[in-house]
Amino acid sequence: MLTIESRVEVMNRLGRAMADPTRSRILLTLLERPAYPAELARDLELTRSNVSNHLACLRDCGIAVAAPQGRQTRYEIADPHLSWALTALVEISLAVDEAAPCLDLACSVPGCSDTKVFA
């Protein structure tokens, strides 16, 4: 049974995984279909090394699993329930004020740094 503390840790892991734009792109691809690192690198125009590092993070967080197939390794979302939840999450419409300044000085979202507020 999950405790409040372990539920918070699950949410933190998901949040950290999805906070990175590259990992989010990889996750969106894996929601569509299982994929090999070389495919992900090609389709997302990333280096194999970059993709491998992000896949390791997703695997270590328990979000993706590696399925060896001969000399290659295929990646997929770890659990069908997680696939369903992530799909539901990305289909949500958010009411975002794009003119609102970003308060996170460490924010890595492209273009966001243009609107940071420095107190």
C-alpha positions as CSV (number, residue, x, y, z in Angstrom):
1,M,0.0,0.0,0.0
2,L,1.3,3.4,-0.9
3,T,1.7,5.9,1.9
4,I,1.3,9.7,1.5
5,E,5.1,10.0,1.4
6,S,5.5,7.4,-1.3
7,R,2.7,9.0,-3.3
8,V,4.5,12.3,-3.1
9,E,7.7,10.6,-4.3
10,V,5.8,9.1,-7.2
11,M,4.5,12.5,-8.2
12,N,7.9,14.0,-7.8
13,R,9.5,11.4,-10.1
14,L,6.8,12.0,-12.7
15,G,7.2,15.7,-12.4
16,R,11.0,15.6,-12.8
17,A,10.6,13.3,-15.8
18,M,8.1,15.4,-17.6
19,A,9.8,18.8,-16.6
20,D,12.5,18.2,-19.2
21,P,11.4,19.0,-22.8
22,T,13.5,16.2,-24.3
23,R,12.1,13.6,-21.9
24,S,8.6,14.9,-22.6
25,R,9.2,14.4,-26.3
26,I,10.5,10.9,-25.8
27,L,7.5,10.1,-23.5
28,L,5.0,11.4,-26.1
29,T,6.6,9.1,-28.7
30,L,6.5,6.1,-26.4
31,L,2.8,6.8,-25.8
32,E,2.3,6.3,-29.5
33,R,4.4,3.2,-29.8
34,P,7.4,1.3,-28.3
35,A,10.7,2.5,-29.9
36,Y,14.4,1.8,-30.1
37,P,16.9,4.5,-29.1
38,A,18.2,4.8,-32.6
39,E,14.6,5.5,-33.9
40,L,14.0,8.0,-31.1
41,A,17.3,9.8,-32.0
42,R,16.4,9.9,-35.7
43,D,12.8,10.9,-35.3
44,L,13.4,13.6,-32.6
45,E,16.7,14.8,-34.2
46,L,18.8,14.1,-31.1
47,T,22.0,12.3,-30.6
48,R,22.0,8.6,-29.5
49,S,23.9,9.6,-26.4
50,N,21.4,12.2,-25.4
51,V,18.5,9.8,-26.0
52,S,20.2,7.0,-24.0
53,N,20.8,9.4,-21.0
54,H,17.1,10.4,-21.0
55,L,15.9,6.8,-21.4
56,A,18.1,5.9,-18.4
57,C,16.4,8.6,-16.4
58,L,12.9,7.4,-17.5
59,R,13.8,3.8,-16.7
60,D,15.3,4.7,-13.3
61,C,12.2,6.6,-12.4
62,G,10.1,3.6,-13.3
63,I,8.3,5.3,-16.2
64,A,9.8,3.4,-19.1
65,V,11.0,-0.2,-19.3
66,A,13.7,-1.7,-21.5
67,A,12.8,-4.9,-23.4
68,P,15.9,-6.6,-24.9
69,Q,15.3,-7.9,-28.4
70,G,18.3,-9.7,-29.7
71,R,21.1,-7.1,-29.9
72,Q,18.7,-4.2,-29.6
73,T,16.7,-2.8,-26.7
74,R,13.2,-1.5,-27.2
75,Y,11.6,1.0,-24.8
76,E,8.0,1.3,-23.8
77,I,5.9,2.9,-21.1
78,A,6.3,0.7,-18.0
79,D,2.6,0.1,-17.2
80,P,-0.7,0.4,-19.2
81,H,-2.2,2.4,-16.4
82,L,0.6,4.9,-16.7
83,S,0.1,5.1,-20.4
84,W,-3.6,5.8,-19.8
85,A,-2.8,8.5,-17.1
86,L,-0.2,10.2,-19.2
87,T,-2.5,10.3,-22.3
88,A,-5.3,11.8,-20.1
89,L,-2.9,14.3,-18.7
90,V,-1.7,15.6,-22.1
91,E,-5.2,15.9,-23.4
92,I,-6.1,18.3,-20.6
93,S,-6.6,21.9,-21.8
94,L,-4.9,24.4,-19.5
95,A,-5.8,28.0,-19.2
96,V,-2.4,29.6,-19.3
97,D,-1.7,33.3,-19.4
98,E,1.3,33.4,-21.8
99,A,2.0,37.0,-20.8
100,A,2.5,36.0,-17.2
101,P,6.2,36.1,-16.2
102,C,8.0,32.9,-15.2
103,L,9.0,33.0,-11.6
104,D,11.4,30.0,-11.8
105,L,14.9,31.3,-12.4
106,A,16.1,27.7,-13.3
107,C,13.3,27.2,-15.8
108,S,14.6,25.4,-19.0
109,V,11.5,25.8,-21.1
110,P,12.6,27.4,-24.5
111,G,11.5,31.1,-24.7
112,C,10.5,31.2,-21.0
113,S,13.6,33.1,-19.9
114,D,12.4,36.1,-21.9
115,T,9.6,36.6,-19.4
116,K,11.4,35.9,-16.1
117,V,10.8,38.2,-13.2
118,F,13.8,39.1,-11.2
119,A,13.0,40.3,-7.7
